[in-house]
Amino acid sequence: HICCSLSNNDTLFGYYGLISAMGAIVCLGSVVWAHHMFVVGLDIKTTVFFSTVTMVIGIPTGIKVFSWLYMLGSSRNCLYDPVVWWIVGFIFLFTIGGVTGIILSASVLDALFHDTWFVVAHFHYVLSLGSYSTVVIFLIWWWPVISGCALNKYLLQGHWFVSVVGFNLCFFPMHFLGLYGLPRRVCCYDPTFYWMNNISSLGGMISVISGVFLMFILWESLVVGNKVVGLWGTPSVSINFCTVPLPHHGLYVGSPVYYCF
């Protein structure tokens, strides 16, 4: 929805492809549950089936990613827009998680990486970071509509930088820890892993700081009171959204994001 609103088109690029991709992901995702159980002693035919179907999920996911990238590529918004930064960051983090998911879908490799920190890094890149990114994008996109106050563009840019650095410092070293065989859910481990664990801990603290920073940005917009001036000069854009007819599918022309400068 947001990628479409940022692009120069009033409709989604590859609309039917996106719908088909989402339907395929739902259908395939409901029959791949055994990829969590490769090491319990499944027979070879069952293992090959679930491994293959898990890999196939990457095809419709790729359709979605390339459609998002195309719409961003035709965006009429400035590349300094924090929303664009967060969308690009989401796609980057989600792609890393997807690539590691393809690796884990191979039953032979899953037997090596099962219950290691490689798995932790994989599902955090896909789920945790993807979910957090979408929440932040939602807040940046709709906060001026919800509160009537503009967000500080430069603070949002700083928040994006701190968040991306914290996320990758926290979770990217876990790939290497998993490759070295460090298991999950252990309180004591070989001193060889200390330095990478310390990097992950530092990244986790930076990520917490980025969350507090986001709360500060929202609070700052309310305290400073940078009122949004809408299309007809009203103090809030919410009235304008009620009076302007919306095109098909509820997608409007133009971006509702307003910032203070």
VMD Tcl script that draws the C-alpha trace (Angstrom):
set ca {
  {0.00 0.00 0.00}
  {2.71 2.50 0.99}
  {4.99 1.52 -1.91}
  {2.09 2.12 -4.29}
  {1.36 5.50 -2.73}
  {5.00 6.51 -3.10}
  {5.21 5.47 -6.75}
  {4.13 7.46 -9.78}
  {1.25 5.07 -10.45}
  {-2.19 5.12 -8.88}
  {-2.43 1.33 -8.94}
  {-0.24 -1.46 -7.67}
  {2.46 -2.70 -10.00}
  {1.85 -6.35 -10.77}
  {-1.45 -6.39 -8.90}
  {-2.46 -9.91 -9.95}
  {1.08 -11.15 -9.45}
  {1.09 -9.85 -5.88}
  {-2.31 -11.38 -5.15}
  {-1.19 -14.71 -6.62}
  {2.08 -14.57 -4.69}
  {0.30 -13.95 -1.39}
  {-2.13 -16.77 -2.09}
  {0.73 -19.11 -2.98}
  {2.61 -18.22 0.20}
  {-0.50 -18.95 2.28}
  {-1.09 -22.31 0.59}
  {2.54 -23.43 0.60}
  {3.13 -22.13 4.12}
  {0.39 -24.39 5.46}
  {2.12 -27.58 4.26}
  {5.74 -27.00 5.26}
  {5.43 -27.50 9.01}
  {7.75 -30.52 9.02}
  {10.77 -28.40 8.08}
  {11.02 -27.82 11.83}
  {11.36 -31.58 12.34}
  {14.06 -32.70 9.91}
  {16.19 -34.17 12.71}
  {13.49 -36.35 14.32}
  {14.03 -39.25 11.92}
  {11.67 -38.57 8.99}
  {11.94 -40.91 6.02}
  {13.73 -39.66 2.93}
  {10.60 -39.09 0.81}
  {8.95 -36.96 3.48}
  {12.14 -34.98 3.99}
  {12.55 -34.30 0.26}
  {8.92 -33.18 -0.06}
  {9.00 -30.69 2.79}
  {12.45 -29.45 1.83}
  {11.38 -28.83 -1.78}
  {8.13 -27.07 -0.90}
  {9.97 -24.84 1.57}
  {12.39 -23.77 -1.16}
  {9.53 -23.09 -3.59}
  {8.14 -20.45 -1.20}
  {11.07 -18.28 -2.26}
  {9.52 -17.83 -5.73}
  {6.31 -15.96 -4.75}
  {8.28 -14.10 -2.09}
  {10.66 -12.90 -4.80}
  {7.68 -11.66 -6.83}
  {6.59 -9.51 -3.90}
  {10.09 -8.15 -3.24}
  {10.72 -7.18 -6.88}
  {7.28 -5.56 -7.13}
  {8.06 -3.44 -4.06}
  {11.43 -2.47 -5.52}
  {9.87 -1.47 -8.84}
  {7.31 0.76 -7.14}
  {10.06 2.34 -5.03}
  {12.16 2.85 -8.15}
  {9.37 4.89 -9.72}
  {8.79 6.86 -6.52}
  {8.24 10.58 -6.80}
  {9.40 11.06 -3.22}
  {12.85 12.22 -2.23}
  {15.34 9.54 -1.29}
  {15.90 11.43 1.96}
  {12.36 10.55 3.04}
  {12.61 8.38 6.20}
  {9.70 6.24 4.99}
  {11.68 5.27 1.89}
  {14.69 4.48 4.09}
  {12.65 2.18 6.30}
  {11.06 0.38 3.35}
  {14.47 -0.23 1.80}
  {15.78 -1.36 5.19}
  {12.86 -3.73 5.62}
  {13.43 -5.28 2.18}
  {17.15 -5.65 2.91}
  {16.64 -7.31 6.31}
  {13.79 -9.48 5.05}
  {15.91 -10.65 2.11}
  {18.76 -11.67 4.43}
  {16.31 -13.70 6.48}
  {14.84 -15.24 3.34}
  {18.23 -16.30 1.98}
  {19.15 -17.97 5.28}
  {15.73 -19.64 5.18}
  {16.59 -21.20 1.82}
  {19.79 -22.51 3.41}
  {17.89 -24.04 6.31}
  {15.30 -25.57 3.99}
  {17.95 -28.02 2.79}
  {17.58 -30.95 5.17}
  {21.29 -31.80 5.05}
  {22.30 -28.30 6.14}
  {19.46 -28.12 8.65}
  {20.92 -31.17 10.38}
  {24.11 -29.16 10.92}
  {22.51 -25.84 11.91}
  {19.56 -27.22 13.87}
  {19.22 -25.67 17.34}
  {22.16 -23.31 16.77}
  {22.28 -19.54 16.72}
  {22.11 -19.61 12.93}
  {18.43 -20.47 13.28}
  {17.98 -17.65 15.80}
  {19.48 -15.16 13.34}
  {17.24 -16.46 10.54}
  {13.87 -16.08 12.22}
  {14.78 -12.77 13.86}
  {15.68 -11.25 10.49}
  {12.42 -12.49 9.00}
  {9.98 -12.03 11.88}
  {11.27 -9.67 14.56}
  {13.03 -7.11 12.38}
  {10.37 -7.29 9.69}
  {7.58 -6.76 12.22}
  {9.38 -3.89 13.93}
  {10.10 -2.22 10.60}
  {6.45 -2.36 9.55}
  {5.35 -0.88 12.89}
  {7.80 2.01 12.50}
  {6.72 2.58 8.89}
  {3.09 2.67 10.03}
  {3.85 5.22 12.75}
  {5.86 7.47 10.44}
  {3.24 7.24 7.70}
  {0.10 7.79 9.76}
  {1.27 9.72 12.83}
  {0.53 13.12 11.22}
  {-2.99 11.87 10.49}
  {-3.50 10.41 13.95}
  {-2.09 13.30 15.98}
  {-2.15 16.24 13.57}
  {1.51 16.89 14.42}
  {4.46 16.57 12.05}
  {7.48 14.43 12.87}
  {11.00 15.79 12.77}
  {12.58 14.48 9.57}
  {16.15 14.67 10.80}
  {15.42 12.85 14.05}
  {13.72 10.11 12.02}
  {16.80 9.79 9.83}
  {18.98 9.45 12.92}
  {16.58 6.88 14.37}
  {16.79 4.81 11.18}
  {20.59 4.81 11.29}
  {20.72 3.82 14.98}
  {18.14 1.07 14.44}
  {19.84 -0.50 11.43}
  {23.24 -0.47 13.14}
  {21.77 -1.99 16.31}
  {19.81 -4.68 14.47}
  {22.72 -5.89 12.40}
  {25.23 -5.75 15.26}
  {22.84 -7.81 17.36}
  {21.75 -10.51 14.93}
  {24.28 -10.74 12.09}
  {27.09 -12.21 14.26}
  {24.69 -14.99 15.24}
  {25.09 -16.46 11.75}
  {28.78 -17.04 12.40}
  {28.15 -18.31 15.92}
  {25.76 -20.86 14.44}
  {28.26 -21.84 11.76}
  {30.77 -22.48 14.53}
  {28.23 -24.74 16.26}
  {27.18 -22.64 19.26}
  {23.85 -24.12 20.45}
  {20.84 -22.14 21.53}
  {19.59 -21.82 25.10}
  {22.93 -22.14 26.90}
  {24.14 -19.88 29.70}
  {27.80 -20.92 29.49}
  {29.88 -21.41 26.38}
  {33.47 -21.60 25.20}
  {35.45 -18.36 25.71}
  {36.20 -18.40 21.98}
  {32.69 -17.09 21.38}
  {32.88 -14.24 23.90}
  {33.82 -11.46 21.51}
  {31.00 -12.18 19.05}
  {28.51 -12.53 21.88}
  {29.66 -9.18 23.22}
  {29.05 -7.62 19.80}
  {25.54 -9.10 19.78}
  {24.90 -7.77 23.28}
  {26.08 -4.31 22.23}
  {23.76 -4.43 19.23}
  {20.88 -5.44 21.48}
  {21.47 -2.44 23.75}
  {21.65 -0.12 20.73}
  {18.35 -1.59 19.50}
  {16.72 -0.81 22.85}
  {18.05 2.74 22.63}
  {16.55 3.06 19.14}
  {13.14 2.06 20.51}
  {13.39 4.69 23.24}
  {14.54 7.18 20.60}
  {11.38 6.51 18.58}
  {9.21 7.19 21.62}
  {11.09 10.44 22.12}
  {10.45 11.48 18.51}
  {6.72 10.89 18.91}
  {6.70 12.76 22.22}
  {8.71 15.62 20.73}
  {6.20 16.08 17.91}
  {3.37 16.46 20.45}
  {5.29 18.81 22.75}
  {6.68 21.05 20.03}
  {3.31 21.04 18.32}
  {4.33 21.22 14.67}
  {0.80 21.26 13.35}
  {0.18 19.69 9.98}
  {-1.39 21.96 7.39}
  {-3.55 19.88 5.09}
  {-4.70 20.32 1.53}
  {-7.26 23.02 2.32}
  {-5.30 24.82 5.01}
  {-6.89 23.01 7.94}
  {-4.74 22.31 11.02}
  {-4.98 18.54 10.59}
  {-4.89 16.30 7.55}
  {-7.56 14.01 8.98}
  {-10.35 16.33 7.81}
  {-8.91 16.47 4.33}
  {-8.81 12.70 4.05}
  {-12.52 12.64 4.82}
  {-13.38 15.23 2.16}
  {-11.12 14.12 -0.71}
  {-12.62 11.26 -2.78}
  {-10.42 8.19 -2.66}
  {-9.60 6.25 -5.83}
  {-10.30 2.56 -6.25}
  {-8.98 0.22 -3.51}
  {-8.75 3.18 -1.13}
  {-5.39 4.25 -2.56}
  {-5.03 8.00 -2.70}
  {-2.84 10.03 -5.01}
  {0.07 11.55 -3.15}
  {1.72 10.96 0.16}
  {0.04 11.78 3.51}
  {3.41 12.14 5.21}
  {4.26 15.64 6.44}
  {7.41 16.64 8.26}
  {8.70 19.70 10.02}
  {11.87 21.21 8.61}
}
mol new
graphics top color blue
foreach p $ca { graphics top sphere $p radius 0.5 }
foreach p [lrange $ca 0 end-1] q [lrange $ca 1 end] { graphics top cylinder $p $q radius 0.2 }
display resetview
